[in-house]
Amino acid sequence: MTSVTLSSKGQLTIPRQLRESLGLTPGTRLMVSVDQDGRLILVPSLYEPEELFRHRPAVQRTMTLEEMDRAIAAAAGREDA
């Protein structure tokens, strides 16, 4: 386990070996949380949201708001909408 020191500005420096092994580059976002044992958890967010949809197929059909409301009501079991 590697230790890091918190700077006076609240910053941590992640050692180079860890950055390289995780593929972290300048500007990489990290998701931060604290677990039930009080441990700080850092998880790389290696993909931007728009990257997740880059290769999705093009939309072939559009729906009006009324069509969406009917579909939602039907899926909820209310065919009367």
mmCIF file of the N, C-alpha and C atoms, coordinates in Angstrom:
data_MODEL
# 
_entry.id   MODEL 
# 
loop_
_atom_site.group_PDB 
_atom_site.id 
_atom_site.type_symbol 
_atom_site.label_atom_id 
_atom_site.label_alt_id 
_atom_site.label_comp_id 
_atom_site.label_asym_id 
_atom_site.label_entity_id 
_atom_site.label_seq_id 
_atom_site.pdbx_PDB_ins_code 
_atom_site.Cartn_x 
_atom_site.Cartn_y 
_atom_site.Cartn_z 
_atom_site.occupancy 
_atom_site.B_iso_or_equiv 
_atom_site.pdbx_formal_charge 
_atom_site.auth_seq_id 
_atom_site.auth_comp_id 
_atom_site.auth_asym_id 
_atom_site.auth_atom_id 
_atom_site.pdbx_PDB_model_num 
ATOM 1   N N  . MET A 1 1  ? 0.857   -1.175 0.000   1.00 0.00 ? 1  MET A N  1 
ATOM 2   C CA . MET A 1 1  ? 0.000   0.000  0.000   1.00 0.00 ? 1  MET A CA 1 
ATOM 3   C C  . MET A 1 1  ? 0.899   1.232  0.000   1.00 0.00 ? 1  MET A C  1 
ATOM 4   N N  . THR A 1 2  ? 0.513   2.233  -0.745  1.00 0.00 ? 2  THR A N  1 
ATOM 5   C CA . THR A 1 2  ? 1.263   3.468  -0.866  1.00 0.00 ? 2  THR A CA 1 
ATOM 6   C C  . THR A 1 2  ? 0.546   4.554  -0.079  1.00 0.00 ? 2  THR A C  1 
ATOM 7   N N  . SER A 1 3  ? 1.320   5.420  0.574   1.00 0.00 ? 3  SER A N  1 
ATOM 8   C CA . SER A 1 3  ? 0.688   6.534  1.284   1.00 0.00 ? 3  SER A CA 1 
ATOM 9   C C  . SER A 1 3  ? 0.899   7.823  0.502   1.00 0.00 ? 3  SER A C  1 
ATOM 10  N N  . VAL A 1 4  ? -0.033  8.740  0.653   1.00 0.00 ? 4  VAL A N  1 
ATOM 11  C CA . VAL A 1 4  ? 0.056   10.068 0.048   1.00 0.00 ? 4  VAL A CA 1 
ATOM 12  C C  . VAL A 1 4  ? -0.204  11.090 1.141   1.00 0.00 ? 4  VAL A C  1 
ATOM 13  N N  . THR A 1 5  ? 0.196   12.335 0.893   1.00 0.00 ? 5  THR A N  1 
ATOM 14  C CA . THR A 1 5  ? 0.029   13.396 1.875   1.00 0.00 ? 5  THR A CA 1 
ATOM 15  C C  . THR A 1 5  ? -0.895  14.462 1.321   1.00 0.00 ? 5  THR A C  1 
ATOM 16  N N  . LEU A 1 6  ? -1.808  14.915 2.141   1.00 0.00 ? 6  LEU A N  1 
ATOM 17  C CA . LEU A 1 6  ? -2.729  15.980 1.771   1.00 0.00 ? 6  LEU A CA 1 
ATOM 18  C C  . LEU A 1 6  ? -2.000  17.312 1.857   1.00 0.00 ? 6  LEU A C  1 
ATOM 19  N N  . SER A 1 7  ? -2.053  18.108 0.787   1.00 0.00 ? 7  SER A N  1 
ATOM 20  C CA . SER A 1 7  ? -1.390  19.411 0.786   1.00 0.00 ? 7  SER A CA 1 
ATOM 21  C C  . SER A 1 7  ? -2.225  20.439 1.534   1.00 0.00 ? 7  SER A C  1 
ATOM 22  N N  . SER A 1 8  ? -1.666  21.608 1.761   1.00 0.00 ? 8  SER A N  1 
ATOM 23  C CA . SER A 1 8  ? -2.386  22.684 2.449   1.00 0.00 ? 8  SER A CA 1 
ATOM 24  C C  . SER A 1 8  ? -3.585  23.159 1.640   1.00 0.00 ? 8  SER A C  1 
ATOM 25  N N  . LYS A 1 9  ? -3.604  22.860 0.340   1.00 0.00 ? 9  LYS A N  1 
ATOM 26  C CA . LYS A 1 9  ? -4.727  23.226 -0.526  1.00 0.00 ? 9  LYS A CA 1 
ATOM 27  C C  . LYS A 1 9  ? -5.743  22.087 -0.655  1.00 0.00 ? 9  LYS A C  1 
ATOM 28  N N  . GLY A 1 10 ? -5.548  21.006 0.114   1.00 0.00 ? 10 GLY A N  1 
ATOM 29  C CA . GLY A 1 10 ? -6.478  19.879 0.056   1.00 0.00 ? 10 GLY A CA 1 
ATOM 30  C C  . GLY A 1 10 ? -6.247  18.961 -1.120  1.00 0.00 ? 10 GLY A C  1 
ATOM 31  N N  . GLN A 1 11 ? -5.056  19.001 -1.712  1.00 0.00 ? 11 GLN A N  1 
ATOM 32  C CA . GLN A 1 11 ? -4.766  18.197 -2.888  1.00 0.00 ? 11 GLN A CA 1 
ATOM 33  C C  . GLN A 1 11 ? -3.947  16.963 -2.528  1.00 0.00 ? 11 GLN A C  1 
ATOM 34  N N  . LEU A 1 12 ? -4.186  15.879 -3.270  1.00 0.00 ? 12 LEU A N  1 
ATOM 35  C CA . LEU A 1 12 ? -3.408  14.652 -3.147  1.00 0.00 ? 12 LEU A CA 1 
ATOM 36  C C  . LEU A 1 12 ? -2.635  14.445 -4.437  1.00 0.00 ? 12 LEU A C  1 
ATOM 37  N N  . THR A 1 13 ? -1.431  13.923 -4.322  1.00 0.00 ? 13 THR A N  1 
ATOM 38  C CA . THR A 1 13 ? -0.670  13.538 -5.508  1.00 0.00 ? 13 THR A CA 1 
ATOM 39  C C  . THR A 1 13 ? -0.662  12.025 -5.569  1.00 0.00 ? 13 THR A C  1 
ATOM 40  N N  . ILE A 1 14 ? -1.173  11.491 -6.663  1.00 0.00 ? 14 ILE A N  1 
ATOM 41  C CA . ILE A 1 14 ? -1.191  10.045 -6.854  1.00 0.00 ? 14 ILE A CA 1 
ATOM 42  C C  . ILE A 1 14 ? 0.154   9.661  -7.461  1.00 0.00 ? 14 ILE A C  1 
ATOM 43  N N  . PRO A 1 15 ? 0.874   8.742  -6.827  1.00 0.00 ? 15 PRO A N  1 
ATOM 44  C CA . PRO A 1 15 ? 2.191   8.354  -7.340  1.00 0.00 ? 15 PRO A CA 1 
ATOM 45  C C  . PRO A 1 15 ? 2.143   7.876  -8.790  1.00 0.00 ? 15 PRO A C  1 
ATOM 46  N N  . ARG A 1 16 ? 3.225   8.144  -9.516  1.00 0.00 ? 16 ARG A N  1 
ATOM 47  C CA . ARG A 1 16 ? 3.297   7.850  -10.944 1.00 0.00 ? 16 ARG A CA 1 
ATOM 48  C C  . ARG A 1 16 ? 2.978   6.393  -11.253 1.00 0.00 ? 16 ARG A C  1 
ATOM 49  N N  . GLN A 1 17 ? 3.520   5.455  -10.472 1.00 0.00 ? 17 GLN A N  1 
ATOM 50  C CA . GLN A 1 17 ? 3.281   4.028  -10.741 1.00 0.00 ? 17 GLN A CA 1 
ATOM 51  C C  . GLN A 1 17 ? 1.783   3.712  -10.713 1.00 0.00 ? 17 GLN A C  1 
ATOM 52  N N  . LEU A 1 18 ? 1.060   4.276  -9.756  1.00 0.00 ? 18 LEU A N  1 
ATOM 53  C CA . LEU A 1 18 ? -0.387  4.054  -9.691  1.00 0.00 ? 18 LEU A CA 1 
ATOM 54  C C  . LEU A 1 18 ? -1.096  4.724  -10.864 1.00 0.00 ? 18 LEU A C  1 
ATOM 55  N N  . ARG A 1 19 ? -0.704  5.964  -11.184 1.00 0.00 ? 19 ARG A N  1 
ATOM 56  C CA . ARG A 1 19 ? -1.332  6.652  -12.326 1.00 0.00 ? 19 ARG A CA 1 
ATOM 57  C C  . ARG A 1 19 ? -1.151  5.868  -13.604 1.00 0.00 ? 19 ARG A C  1 
ATOM 58  N N  . GLU A 1 20 ? 0.068   5.377  -13.823 1.00 0.00 ? 20 GLU A N  1 
ATOM 59  C CA . GLU A 1 20 ? 0.336   4.632  -15.050 1.00 0.00 ? 20 GLU A CA 1 
ATOM 60  C C  . GLU A 1 20 ? -0.426  3.312  -15.082 1.00 0.00 ? 20 GLU A C  1 
ATOM 61  N N  . SER A 1 21 ? -0.476  2.607  -13.956 1.00 0.00 ? 21 SER A N  1 
ATOM 62  C CA . SER A 1 21 ? -1.165  1.314  -13.952 1.00 0.00 ? 21 SER A CA 1 
ATOM 63  C C  . SER A 1 21 ? -2.671  1.467  -14.136 1.00 0.00 ? 21 SER A C  1 
ATOM 64  N N  . LEU A 1 22 ? -3.221  2.605  -13.728 1.00 0.00 ? 22 LEU A N  1 
ATOM 65  C CA . LEU A 1 22 ? -4.664  2.850  -13.883 1.00 0.00 ? 22 LEU A CA 1 
ATOM 66  C C  . LEU A 1 22 ? -5.002  3.626  -15.148 1.00 0.00 ? 22 LEU A C  1 
ATOM 67  N N  . GLY A 1 23 ? -3.985  4.082  -15.868 1.00 0.00 ? 23 GLY A N  1 
ATOM 68  C CA . GLY A 1 23 ? -4.228  4.850  -17.085 1.00 0.00 ? 23 GLY A CA 1 
ATOM 69  C C  . GLY A 1 23 ? -4.739  6.251  -16.811 1.00 0.00 ? 23 GLY A C  1 
ATOM 70  N N  . LEU A 1 24 ? -4.359  6.811  -15.658 1.00 0.00 ? 24 LEU A N  1 
ATOM 71  C CA . LEU A 1 24 ? -4.803  8.161  -15.300 1.00 0.00 ? 24 LEU A CA 1 
ATOM 72  C C  . LEU A 1 24 ? -3.903  9.191  -15.965 1.00 0.00 ? 24 LEU A C  1 
ATOM 73  N N  . THR A 1 25 ? -4.517  10.163 -16.592 1.00 0.00 ? 25 THR A N  1 
ATOM 74  C CA . THR A 1 25 ? -3.780  11.243 -17.243 1.00 0.00 ? 25 THR A CA 1 
ATOM 75  C C  . THR A 1 25 ? -4.290  12.576 -16.696 1.00 0.00 ? 25 THR A C  1 
ATOM 76  N N  . PRO A 1 26 ? -3.546  13.667 -16.911 1.00 0.00 ? 26 PRO A N  1 
ATOM 77  C CA . PRO A 1 26 ? -4.034  14.961 -16.425 1.00 0.00 ? 26 PRO A CA 1 
ATOM 78  C C  . PRO A 1 26 ? -5.446  15.234 -16.933 1.00 0.00 ? 26 PRO A C  1 
ATOM 79  N N  . GLY A 1 27 ? -6.307  15.652 -16.024 1.00 0.00 ? 27 GLY A N  1 
ATOM 80  C CA . GLY A 1 27 ? -7.692  15.941 -16.377 1.00 0.00 ? 27 GLY A CA 1 
ATOM 81  C C  . GLY A 1 27 ? -8.640  14.776 -16.133 1.00 0.00 ? 27 GLY A C  1 
ATOM 82  N N  . THR A 1 28 ? -8.102  13.570 -15.831 1.00 0.00 ? 28 THR A N  1 
ATOM 83  C CA . THR A 1 28 ? -8.961  12.428 -15.542 1.00 0.00 ? 28 THR A CA 1 
ATOM 84  C C  . THR A 1 28 ? -9.808  12.725 -14.314 1.00 0.00 ? 28 THR A C  1 
ATOM 85  N N  . ARG A 1 29 ? -11.087 12.458 -14.399 1.00 0.00 ? 29 ARG A N  1 
ATOM 86  C CA . ARG A 1 29 ? -11.980 12.669 -13.255 1.00 0.00 ? 29 ARG A CA 1 
ATOM 87  C C  . ARG A 1 29 ? -11.998 11.411 -12.396 1.00 0.00 ? 29 ARG A C  1 
ATOM 88  N N  . LEU A 1 30 ? -12.120 11.617 -11.089 1.00 0.00 ? 30 LEU A N  1 
ATOM 89  C CA . LEU A 1 30 ? -12.227 10.513 -10.144 1.00 0.00 ? 30 LEU A CA 1 
ATOM 90  C C  . LEU A 1 30 ? -13.513 10.669 -9.364  1.00 0.00 ? 30 LEU A C  1 
ATOM 91  N N  . MET A 1 31 ? -14.250 9.579  -9.225  1.00 0.00 ? 31 MET A N  1 
ATOM 92  C CA . MET A 1 31 ? -15.429 9.566  -8.377  1.00 0.00 ? 31 MET A CA 1 
ATOM 93  C C  . MET A 1 31 ? -14.929 9.325  -6.956  1.00 0.00 ? 31 MET A C  1 
ATOM 94  N N  . VAL A 1 32 ? -15.419 10.100 -5.996  1.00 0.00 ? 32 VAL A N  1 
ATOM 95  C CA . VAL A 1 32 ? -14.924 10.033 -4.623  1.00 0.00 ? 32 VAL A CA 1 
ATOM 96  C C  . VAL A 1 32 ? -16.074 9.701  -3.686  1.00 0.00 ? 32 VAL A C  1 
ATOM 97  N N  . SER A 1 33 ? -15.828 8.759  -2.772  1.00 0.00 ? 33 SER A N  1 
ATOM 98  C CA . SER A 1 33 ? -16.819 8.424  -1.751  1.00 0.00 ? 33 SER A CA 1 
ATOM 99  C C  . SER A 1 33 ? -16.095 7.939  -0.499  1.00 0.00 ? 33 SER A C  1 
ATOM 100 N N  . VAL A 1 34 ? -16.853 7.796  0.564   1.00 0.00 ? 34 VAL A N  1 
ATOM 101 C CA . VAL A 1 34 ? -16.334 7.254  1.816   1.00 0.00 ? 34 VAL A CA 1 
ATOM 102 C C  . VAL A 1 34 ? -17.149 6.020  2.135   1.00 0.00 ? 34 VAL A C  1 
ATOM 103 N N  . ASP A 1 35 ? -16.462 4.891  2.401   1.00 0.00 ? 35 ASP A N  1 
ATOM 104 C CA . ASP A 1 35 ? -17.202 3.664  2.694   1.00 0.00 ? 35 ASP A CA 1 
ATOM 105 C C  . ASP A 1 35 ? -17.621 3.620  4.160   1.00 0.00 ? 35 ASP A C  1 
ATOM 106 N N  . GLN A 1 36 ? -18.313 2.556  4.543   1.00 0.00 ? 36 GLN A N  1 
ATOM 107 C CA . GLN A 1 36 ? -18.865 2.455  5.895   1.00 0.00 ? 36 GLN A CA 1 
ATOM 108 C C  . GLN A 1 36 ? -17.795 2.374  6.975   1.00 0.00 ? 36 GLN A C  1 
ATOM 109 N N  . ASP A 1 37 ? -16.560 2.061  6.588   1.00 0.00 ? 37 ASP A N  1 
ATOM 110 C CA . ASP A 1 37 ? -15.464 2.006  7.551   1.00 0.00 ? 37 ASP A CA 1 
ATOM 111 C C  . ASP A 1 37 ? -14.663 3.313  7.599   1.00 0.00 ? 37 ASP A C  1 
ATOM 112 N N  . GLY A 1 38 ? -15.154 4.346  6.907   1.00 0.00 ? 38 GLY A N  1 
ATOM 113 C CA . GLY A 1 38 ? -14.480 5.640  6.911   1.00 0.00 ? 38 GLY A CA 1 
ATOM 114 C C  . GLY A 1 38 ? -13.300 5.733  5.963   1.00 0.00 ? 38 GLY A C  1 
ATOM 115 N N  . ARG A 1 39 ? -13.202 4.788  5.017   1.00 0.00 ? 39 ARG A N  1 
ATOM 116 C CA . ARG A 1 39 ? -12.111 4.812  4.044   1.00 0.00 ? 39 ARG A CA 1 
ATOM 117 C C  . ARG A 1 39 ? -12.502 5.646  2.831   1.00 0.00 ? 39 ARG A C  1 
ATOM 118 N N  . LEU A 1 40 ? -11.557 6.430  2.355   1.00 0.00 ? 40 LEU A N  1 
ATOM 119 C CA . LEU A 1 40 ? -11.753 7.240  1.158   1.00 0.00 ? 40 LEU A CA 1 
ATOM 120 C C  . LEU A 1 40 ? -11.603 6.334  -0.058  1.00 0.00 ? 40 LEU A C  1 
ATOM 121 N N  . ILE A 1 41 ? -12.594 6.343  -0.927  1.00 0.00 ? 41 ILE A N  1 
ATOM 122 C CA . ILE A 1 41 ? -12.584 5.516  -2.133  1.00 0.00 ? 41 ILE A CA 1 
ATOM 123 C C  . ILE A 1 41 ? -12.495 6.432  -3.344  1.00 0.00 ? 41 ILE A C  1 
ATOM 124 N N  . LEU A 1 42 ? -11.500 6.223  -4.190  1.00 0.00 ? 42 LEU A N  1 
ATOM 125 C CA . LEU A 1 42 ? -11.339 6.968  -5.436  1.00 0.00 ? 42 LEU A CA 1 
ATOM 126 C C  . LEU A 1 42 ? -11.490 5.982  -6.586  1.00 0.00 ? 42 LEU A C  1 
ATOM 127 N N  . VAL A 1 43 ? -12.399 6.269  -7.497  1.00 0.00 ? 43 VAL A N  1 
ATOM 128 C CA . VAL A 1 43 ? -12.632 5.390  -8.640  1.00 0.00 ? 43 VAL A CA 1 
ATOM 129 C C  . VAL A 1 43 ? -12.498 6.225  -9.911  1.00 0.00 ? 43 VAL A C  1 
ATOM 130 N N  . PRO A 1 44 ? -11.580 5.832  -10.817 1.00 0.00 ? 44 PRO A N  1 
ATOM 131 C CA . PRO A 1 44 ? -11.418 6.596  -12.052 1.00 0.00 ? 44 PRO A CA 1 
ATOM 132 C C  . PRO A 1 44 ? -12.697 6.596  -12.872 1.00 0.00 ? 44 PRO A C  1 
ATOM 133 N N  . SER A 1 45 ? -13.067 7.747  -13.351 1.00 0.00 ? 45 SER A N  1 
ATOM 134 C CA . SER A 1 45 ? -14.183 7.878  -14.276 1.00 0.00 ? 45 SER A CA 1 
ATOM 135 C C  . SER A 1 45 ? -13.545 8.059  -15.651 1.00 0.00 ? 45 SER A C  1 
ATOM 136 N N  . LEU A 1 46 ? -13.182 6.945  -16.266 1.00 0.00 ? 46 LEU A N  1 
ATOM 137 C CA . LEU A 1 46 ? -12.365 6.988  -17.476 1.00 0.00 ? 46 LEU A CA 1 
ATOM 138 C C  . LEU A 1 46 ? -13.148 7.341  -18.730 1.00 0.00 ? 46 LEU A C  1 
ATOM 139 N N  . TYR A 1 47 ? -14.471 7.387  -18.635 1.00 0.00 ? 47 TYR A N  1 
ATOM 140 C CA . TYR A 1 47 ? -15.275 7.681  -19.812 1.00 0.00 ? 47 TYR A CA 1 
ATOM 141 C C  . TYR A 1 47 ? -16.178 8.871  -19.537 1.00 0.00 ? 47 TYR A C  1 
ATOM 142 N N  . GLU A 1 48 ? -16.233 9.778  -20.459 1.00 0.00 ? 48 GLU A N  1 
ATOM 143 C CA . GLU A 1 48 ? -17.174 10.886 -20.382 1.00 0.00 ? 48 GLU A CA 1 
ATOM 144 C C  . GLU A 1 48 ? -18.520 10.375 -20.879 1.00 0.00 ? 48 GLU A C  1 
ATOM 145 N N  . PRO A 1 49 ? -19.623 10.899 -20.364 1.00 0.00 ? 49 PRO A N  1 
ATOM 146 C CA . PRO A 1 49 ? -20.945 10.395 -20.768 1.00 0.00 ? 49 PRO A CA 1 
ATOM 147 C C  . PRO A 1 49 ? -21.160 10.340 -22.271 1.00 0.00 ? 49 PRO A C  1 
ATOM 148 N N  . GLU A 1 50 ? -20.713 11.344 -22.998 1.00 0.00 ? 50 GLU A N  1 
ATOM 149 C CA . GLU A 1 50 ? -20.947 11.327 -24.443 1.00 0.00 ? 50 GLU A CA 1 
ATOM 150 C C  . GLU A 1 50 ? -20.178 10.200 -25.133 1.00 0.00 ? 50 GLU A C  1 
ATOM 151 N N  . GLU A 1 51 ? -19.068 9.749  -24.539 1.00 0.00 ? 51 GLU A N  1 
ATOM 152 C CA . GLU A 1 51 ? -18.316 8.643  -25.118 1.00 0.00 ? 51 GLU A CA 1 
ATOM 153 C C  . GLU A 1 51 ? -19.103 7.336  -25.036 1.00 0.00 ? 51 GLU A C  1 
ATOM 154 N N  . LEU A 1 52 ? -19.937 7.198  -24.020 1.00 0.00 ? 52 LEU A N  1 
ATOM 155 C CA . LEU A 1 52 ? -20.701 5.970  -23.855 1.00 0.00 ? 52 LEU A CA 1 
ATOM 156 C C  . LEU A 1 52 ? -21.719 5.774  -24.968 1.00 0.00 ? 52 LEU A C  1 
ATOM 157 N N  . PHE A 1 53 ? -22.150 6.861  -25.605 1.00 0.00 ? 53 PHE A N  1 
ATOM 158 C CA . PHE A 1 53 ? -23.186 6.784  -26.628 1.00 0.00 ? 53 PHE A CA 1 
ATOM 159 C C  . PHE A 1 53 ? -22.640 7.014  -28.039 1.00 0.00 ? 53 PHE A C  1 
ATOM 160 N N  . ARG A 1 54 ? -21.349 7.181  -28.156 1.00 0.00 ? 54 ARG A N  1 
ATOM 161 C CA . ARG A 1 54 ? -20.747 7.522  -29.445 1.00 0.00 ? 54 ARG A CA 1 
ATOM 162 C C  . ARG A 1 54 ? -21.073 6.495  -30.530 1.00 0.00 ? 54 ARG A C  1 
ATOM 163 N N  . HIS A 1 55 ? -21.083 5.215  -30.199 1.00 0.00 ? 55 HIS A N  1 
ATOM 164 C CA . HIS A 1 55 ? -21.250 4.184  -31.223 1.00 0.00 ? 55 HIS A CA 1 
ATOM 165 C C  . HIS A 1 55 ? -22.650 3.567  -31.234 1.00 0.00 ? 55 HIS A C  1 
ATOM 166 N N  . ARG A 1 56 ? -23.607 4.235  -30.611 1.00 0.00 ? 56 ARG A N  1 
ATOM 167 C CA . ARG A 1 56 ? -24.961 3.692  -30.615 1.00 0.00 ? 56 ARG A CA 1 
ATOM 168 C C  . ARG A 1 56 ? -25.579 3.908  -31.998 1.00 0.00 ? 56 ARG A C  1 
ATOM 169 N N  . PRO A 1 57 ? -26.518 3.048  -32.362 1.00 0.00 ? 57 PRO A N  1 
ATOM 170 C CA . PRO A 1 57 ? -27.148 3.219  -33.673 1.00 0.00 ? 57 PRO A CA 1 
ATOM 171 C C  . PRO A 1 57 ? -27.979 4.499  -33.725 1.00 0.00 ? 57 PRO A C  1 
ATOM 172 N N  . ALA A 1 58 ? -28.135 5.008  -34.912 1.00 0.00 ? 58 ALA A N  1 
ATOM 173 C CA . ALA A 1 58 ? -28.926 6.218  -35.103 1.00 0.00 ? 58 ALA A CA 1 
ATOM 174 C C  . ALA A 1 58 ? -30.387 5.947  -34.759 1.00 0.00 ? 58 ALA A C  1 
ATOM 175 N N  . VAL A 1 59 ? -31.075 6.965  -34.290 1.00 0.00 ? 59 VAL A N  1 
ATOM 176 C CA . VAL A 1 59 ? -32.498 6.847  -33.958 1.00 0.00 ? 59 VAL A CA 1 
ATOM 177 C C  . VAL A 1 59 ? -33.281 6.707  -35.259 1.00 0.00 ? 59 VAL A C  1 
ATOM 178 N N  . GLN A 1 60 ? -34.097 5.659  -35.336 1.00 0.00 ? 60 GLN A N  1 
ATOM 179 C CA . GLN A 1 60 ? -34.867 5.392  -36.548 1.00 0.00 ? 60 GLN A CA 1 
ATOM 180 C C  . GLN A 1 60 ? -36.293 5.911  -36.458 1.00 0.00 ? 60 GLN A C  1 
ATOM 181 N N  . ARG A 1 61 ? -36.782 6.102  -35.226 1.00 0.00 ? 61 ARG A N  1 
ATOM 182 C CA . ARG A 1 61 ? -38.177 6.484  -35.045 1.00 0.00 ? 61 ARG A CA 1 
ATOM 183 C C  . ARG A 1 61 ? -38.271 7.495  -33.912 1.00 0.00 ? 61 ARG A C  1 
ATOM 184 N N  . THR A 1 62 ? -39.083 8.495  -34.087 1.00 0.00 ? 62 THR A N  1 
ATOM 185 C CA . THR A 1 62 ? -39.331 9.448  -33.014 1.00 0.00 ? 62 THR A CA 1 
ATOM 186 C C  . THR A 1 62 ? -40.779 9.320  -32.558 1.00 0.00 ? 62 THR A C  1 
ATOM 187 N N  . MET A 1 63 ? -41.039 9.773  -31.337 1.00 0.00 ? 63 MET A N  1 
ATOM 188 C CA . MET A 1 63 ? -42.397 9.706  -30.784 1.00 0.00 ? 63 MET A CA 1 
ATOM 189 C C  . MET A 1 63 ? -42.803 11.090 -30.310 1.00 0.00 ? 63 MET A C  1 
ATOM 190 N N  . THR A 1 64 ? -44.081 11.365 -30.390 1.00 0.00 ? 64 THR A N  1 
ATOM 191 C CA . THR A 1 64 ? -44.605 12.608 -29.828 1.00 0.00 ? 64 THR A CA 1 
ATOM 192 C C  . THR A 1 64 ? -44.729 12.413 -28.314 1.00 0.00 ? 64 THR A C  1 
ATOM 193 N N  . LEU A 1 65 ? -44.933 13.499 -27.602 1.00 0.00 ? 65 LEU A N  1 
ATOM 194 C CA . LEU A 1 65 ? -45.142 13.404 -26.158 1.00 0.00 ? 65 LEU A CA 1 
ATOM 195 C C  . LEU A 1 65 ? -46.375 12.583 -25.832 1.00 0.00 ? 65 LEU A C  1 
ATOM 196 N N  . GLU A 1 66 ? -47.422 12.727 -26.636 1.00 0.00 ? 66 GLU A N  1 
ATOM 197 C CA . GLU A 1 66 ? -48.640 11.956 -26.415 1.00 0.00 ? 66 GLU A CA 1 
ATOM 198 C C  . GLU A 1 66 ? -48.385 10.460 -26.588 1.00 0.00 ? 66 GLU A C  1 
ATOM 199 N N  . GLU A 1 67 ? -47.616 10.097 -27.621 1.00 0.00 ? 67 GLU A N  1 
ATOM 200 C CA . GLU A 1 67 ? -47.274 8.689  -27.829 1.00 0.00 ? 67 GLU A CA 1 
ATOM 201 C C  . GLU A 1 67 ? -46.449 8.151  -26.658 1.00 0.00 ? 67 GLU A C  1 
ATOM 202 N N  . MET A 1 68 ? -45.536 8.959  -26.150 1.00 0.00 ? 68 MET A N  1 
ATOM 203 C CA . MET A 1 68 ? -44.732 8.537  -24.996 1.00 0.00 ? 68 MET A CA 1 
ATOM 204 C C  . MET A 1 68 ? -45.608 8.342  -23.772 1.00 0.00 ? 68 MET A C  1 
ATOM 205 N N  . ASP A 1 69 ? -46.542 9.282  -23.536 1.00 0.00 ? 69 ASP A N  1 
ATOM 206 C CA . ASP A 1 69 ? -47.452 9.156  -22.391 1.00 0.00 ? 69 ASP A CA 1 
ATOM 207 C C  . ASP A 1 69 ? -48.275 7.875  -22.494 1.00 0.00 ? 69 ASP A C  1 
ATOM 208 N N  . ARG A 1 70 ? -48.795 7.568  -23.697 1.00 0.00 ? 70 ARG A N  1 
ATOM 209 C CA . ARG A 1 70 ? -49.579 6.343  -23.889 1.00 0.00 ? 70 ARG A CA 1 
ATOM 210 C C  . ARG A 1 70 ? -48.722 5.104  -23.643 1.00 0.00 ? 70 ARG A C  1 
ATOM 211 N N  . ALA A 1 71 ? -47.494 5.105  -24.132 1.00 0.00 ? 71 ALA A N  1 
ATOM 212 C CA . ALA A 1 71 ? -46.604 3.953  -23.950 1.00 0.00 ? 71 ALA A CA 1 
ATOM 213 C C  . ALA A 1 71 ? -46.272 3.751  -22.475 1.00 0.00 ? 71 ALA A C  1 
ATOM 214 N N  . ILE A 1 72 ? -46.035 4.840  -21.755 1.00 0.00 ? 72 ILE A N  1 
ATOM 215 C CA . ILE A 1 72 ? -45.739 4.750  -20.323 1.00 0.00 ? 72 ILE A CA 1 
ATOM 216 C C  . ILE A 1 72 ? -46.948 4.223  -19.569 1.00 0.00 ? 72 ILE A C  1 
ATOM 217 N N  . ALA A 1 73 ? -48.118 4.759  -19.890 1.00 0.00 ? 73 ALA A N  1 
ATOM 218 C CA . ALA A 1 73 ? -49.344 4.304  -19.227 1.00 0.00 ? 73 ALA A CA 1 
ATOM 219 C C  . ALA A 1 73 ? -49.598 2.827  -19.520 1.00 0.00 ? 73 ALA A C  1 
ATOM 220 N N  . ALA A 1 74 ? -49.371 2.400  -20.744 1.00 0.00 ? 74 ALA A N  1 
ATOM 221 C CA . ALA A 1 74 ? -49.582 0.995  -21.102 1.00 0.00 ? 74 ALA A CA 1 
ATOM 222 C C  . ALA A 1 74 ? -48.608 0.104  -20.349 1.00 0.00 ? 74 ALA A C  1 
ATOM 223 N N  . ALA A 1 75 ? -47.378 0.526  -20.246 1.00 0.00 ? 75 ALA A N  1 
ATOM 224 C CA . ALA A 1 75 ? -46.376 -0.280 -19.537 1.00 0.00 ? 75 ALA A CA 1 
ATOM 225 C C  . ALA A 1 75 ? -46.691 -0.335 -18.047 1.00 0.00 ? 75 ALA A C  1 
ATOM 226 N N  . ALA A 1 76 ? -47.329 0.691  -17.525 1.00 0.00 ? 76 ALA A N  1 
ATOM 227 C CA . ALA A 1 76 ? -47.708 0.716  -16.100 1.00 0.00 ? 76 ALA A CA 1 
ATOM 228 C C  . ALA A 1 76 ? -49.012 -0.018 -15.863 1.00 0.00 ? 76 ALA A C  1 
ATOM 229 N N  . GLY A 1 77 ? -49.643 -0.545 -16.923 1.00 0.00 ? 77 GLY A N  1 
ATOM 230 C CA . GLY A 1 77 ? -50.870 -1.319 -16.774 1.00 0.00 ? 77 GLY A CA 1 
ATOM 231 C C  . GLY A 1 77 ? -52.130 -0.485 -16.836 1.00 0.00 ? 77 GLY A C  1 
ATOM 232 N N  . ARG A 1 78 ? -52.000 0.743  -17.289 1.00 0.00 ? 78 ARG A N  1 
ATOM 233 C CA . ARG A 1 78 ? -53.189 1.611  -17.407 1.00 0.00 ? 78 ARG A CA 1 
ATOM 234 C C  . ARG A 1 78 ? -53.447 1.841  -18.883 1.00 0.00 ? 78 ARG A C  1 
ATOM 235 N N  . GLU A 1 79 ? -54.106 0.933  -19.499 1.00 0.00 ? 79 GLU A N  1 
ATOM 236 C CA . GLU A 1 79 ? -54.384 1.010  -20.931 1.00 0.00 ? 79 GLU A CA 1 
ATOM 237 C C  . GLU A 1 79 ? -55.351 2.130  -21.283 1.00 0.00 ? 79 GLU A C  1 
ATOM 238 N N  . ASP A 1 80 ? -56.011 2.737  -20.279 1.00 0.00 ? 80 ASP A N  1 
ATOM 239 C CA . ASP A 1 80 ? -57.039 3.742  -20.540 1.00 0.00 ? 80 ASP A CA 1 
ATOM 240 C C  . ASP A 1 80 ? -56.486 5.110  -20.888 1.00 0.00 ? 80 ASP A C  1 
ATOM 241 N N  . ALA A 1 81 ? -55.223 5.325  -20.781 1.00 0.00 ? 81 ALA A N  1 
ATOM 242 C CA . ALA A 1 81 ? -54.662 6.664  -21.010 1.00 0.00 ? 81 ALA A CA 1 
ATOM 243 C C  . ALA A 1 81 ? -54.562 6.993  -22.478 1.00 0.00 ? 81 ALA A C  1 
# 
